[in-house]
Amino acid sequence: MDTISIVGGGIAGLALAAGLDSSRFLVTLYEKRPELPAVGHALGMWPNAQRALARLGILEEARAVSPMIGSGSVRDAQGEPWITINAGEMFGISRVDLLRLLDGAVPGTVRRITSTVRSLPDDGSLVVGADGVHSAVRRDVWGAGTDARLTPYLALRGTLPAPVSQDEVGEYWGRGDLFGMAAARGGSFWWASYRSGMGPYGIDAASALEYARERYSGHAPAIRRTLAAATPEACLVQRIWTVPHLGSYVRGRTVLIGDAAHAMLPTLGRGACESLVDAVTLADLLNTLPEGQALRAYDRQRRPRTRALSLASSAMGRVAFADGAQPLRDGVLKLARRRNARAAVVSGSAG
């Protein structure tokens, strides 16, 4: 049997371990944390991610623990909607629930090792770097020039037991900051991002939450109410990092998936989805093709797609986090809203 070493037991690593043919591969999964996280934020599951979950046999279980996103609006800082979007069949799953379901889908034949990998396995196995934005695998094989890049932004995320009103769901774009709210199983999710000099590591959640309350004190009442009810214990806080564009996700018998390959700004909400698609794509190719052919096909299929999404997320970030250009952005979006409203009236009259 061929051997595969997966470094990293997050979304991408667990999904790959669950998707590989256990009758063909001896799989070892390395993960530095022995337990699943207790606090998680919302992950919107786009159709491609739902297909990946179906391939792993856990789509219906994921749907059962996740509310439908329904519709939500992009709004100004005071809560006035600019654009309302119908998300169709998309649902928002807690990262904790997703990891739990993926973990349960991993076959018992997979060998699990709890440790921090400081050097690549040298047992002749195919090595998969699924170890996130600060990937040790990427640094060791692709070089220090591919180290993660720190953005100016901080991400603060949390959960609340109280539900969110449907007419408050969505994102609020302010001057150099954004805030979002969505429904969750048994309550609601919220997230805030803004320019920050905190960190980059070991950021105190209580301090970040207190700063957020001050920063958003002039924003919409729904935001102020949410932050007033939030507690540090139910928050996650971190600076946002990205990965530079790589010429290939494959080097020799080493391959990168998920954030190790293409961590991007979260403004499109595609990071977790693309990690799932990476993992299932690679698993299916390895299950059916010789290794070298499978790796080349994976790189051809996934690198152009994820690079395009990374560029799009950066472009969206420039709009969402507009600072000096914020008045212009708001004016353009208000004008678009008025034109859409007039078009709808004219269409209705013609009908």
JOJO-V170136 format. One record per backbone hydrogen bond with DSSP energy under -0.5 kcal/mol. NH is the residue of the N-H (numbers start at 0). CO is the residue of the C=O. Records with the same first field share a line. If there is no record, write none. Layout:
NH = CO  CO
//
This chain:
1 = 23
3 = 25
4 = 125
5 = 3  27
6 = 4  127
7 = 5  29
9 = 129
13 = 9
14 = 10
15 = 11
16 = 12
17 = 13
18 = 14
19 = 15
21 = 19
23 = 20
24 = 20
25 = 1
26 = 24
27 = 3
28 = 110
29 = 5  27
30 = 28  112
33 = 31
42 = 92
44 = 90
45 = 43
48 = 45
49 = 45
50 = 46
51 = 47
52 = 48
53 = 49
54 = 50
55 = 51
56 = 53
57 = 52
58 = 52
61 = 57
62 = 58
63 = 59
64 = 60  61
65 = 62
66 = 91
68 = 89
69 = 89
71 = 84
72 = 168
73 = 82
74 = 72  170
75 = 79
76 = 172
78 = 75
81 = 73
82 = 73
84 = 71
86 = 69  84
89 = 86
90 = 44
91 = 66
92 = 42  90
94 = 40
97 = 93
98 = 94
99 = 95
100 = 96
101 = 97
102 = 98
103 = 99
104 = 100  101
105 = 101  102
109 = 106
110 = 26
112 = 28
114 = 30  112
116 = 114
117 = 115
125 = 2
126 = 252
127 = 4  125
128 = 126  254
129 = 6  127
134 = 131
138 = 134
139 = 135
140 = 136
141 = 137
142 = 137  138
145 = 142
146 = 143
148 = 241
150 = 239
153 = 193
154 = 237
155 = 153  191
156 = 235
157 = 189
158 = 233
159 = 187
167 = 164
168 = 164  165
169 = 180
170 = 72
171 = 178
172 = 74  170
173 = 171  176
175 = 173  321
177 = 192
178 = 171
179 = 190
180 = 169
181 = 188
183 = 186
186 = 183
187 = 159
188 = 181
189 = 157
190 = 179
191 = 155
192 = 177
193 = 153
194 = 175
195 = 151
207 = 203
208 = 204
209 = 205
210 = 206
211 = 207
212 = 208
213 = 209
214 = 210
215 = 211
216 = 213
218 = 215
219 = 76
222 = 219
223 = 219
224 = 220
225 = 221
226 = 222
227 = 223
228 = 224
229 = 225
233 = 230
234 = 231
235 = 156
237 = 154
238 = 199
239 = 152
241 = 148
242 = 262
250 = 253
253 = 250
254 = 126
255 = 248
256 = 128
259 = 256
260 = 257
261 = 257
262 = 258
267 = 264
268 = 265
273 = 269
274 = 270
275 = 271
276 = 272
277 = 273
278 = 274
279 = 275
280 = 276
281 = 277
282 = 278
283 = 279
284 = 280
285 = 281
286 = 282
287 = 283  284
288 = 284
293 = 289
294 = 290
295 = 291
296 = 292
297 = 293
298 = 294
299 = 295
300 = 296
301 = 297
302 = 298
305 = 301
306 = 302
307 = 303
308 = 304
309 = 305
310 = 306
311 = 307
312 = 308
313 = 309
314 = 310
315 = 311
316 = 312
317 = 313
318 = 314
319 = 315
320 = 316
321 = 318
325 = 322
328 = 324
329 = 325
330 = 326
331 = 327
332 = 328
333 = 329
334 = 330
335 = 331
336 = 332
337 = 333
338 = 334
339 = 335
340 = 336
341 = 337
342 = 338
343 = 339
344 = 340
345 = 341
346 = 342
347 = 343
348 = 344
349 = 345
350 = 346
//
